[in-house]
């Protein structure tokens, strides 16, 4: 990987030079205004249009581990798909209308297909069960173009830590690290060897760099022990359960590693919340939101049909309208204008102790 090249944007496109981007924006804003007061947009920069979603077909489906199925998605007309980089994910709308995010685990060089792998979660929100039970070859799915909030930077030395299905965003990174000659190591943890997908493919890259630790043989691994495998000054990329990420974060400073990149599947634990109240509609029920639970989880107890996806404040699926109260916005998606208009993402947003938020849901 050419480290002099700016990292791609969220859609995998080359990122422009920021100096010239800002210089162009300055010229577009002020140069025309010298002769035409009030003009704010250059005629050579048309209004941005929304990027339409893709409608893809399931070309193949196979089991890659216990309770894990892999889907290969293609354009029905055979067209090439938008590019992506290791770490990217898709937002997939399932036949029921549920929206879920899945990491791309195929080859970025394969522009004819997107590959995702989904583990069945028995006590989840129903999305994984629907993939396993109702999505088959030929099923058409609406998909938003790949976005990347977990980009691989190609550092000279890297330790990859995967917990179970957390191998999916890391798999393309491992391939890229191997191809680029990076000094890499991977530790894949899980309940049993049969529950871990892509083991054969990973070992085929370099069996000396891949280590599998399973609870039934070695017990639950210790984060400090995992990080001790990192080369001095290495970057750590980790994806897995929230408990695994929290343990790795706590142990990082005492390890040989230098930096940490992570992605979680599932909601982060609430560690700094205050108890508050939410009212559903002007005359609706009032619900207590404890300090350690999310607003989304509390609301879904009485509104189980409220949609959600990422649980992390970046996809926007669970957006609701706030009509009263002062929220603590903690998302990474809404603009100031959207927040001022009443938009709120209940998966991460909260309120001060004693505050009451009134929502339209």
PyMOL commands that set and color helices and strands:
alter all, ss='L'
color gray80, all
select helices_A, chain A and resi 18-30+32-34+127-134+164-180+193-195+199-209+215-218+223-227+242-254+295-300+336-340
alter helices_A, ss='H'
color red, helices_A
select strands_A, chain A and resi 54-65+68-75+89-93+99-103+114-119+140-147+157-163+183-190+210-214+235-240+259-264+276-280+286-289+319-324+327-328+343-345+350-351+356-360
alter strands_A, ss='S'
color yellow, strands_A
deselect
rebuild
show_as cartoon
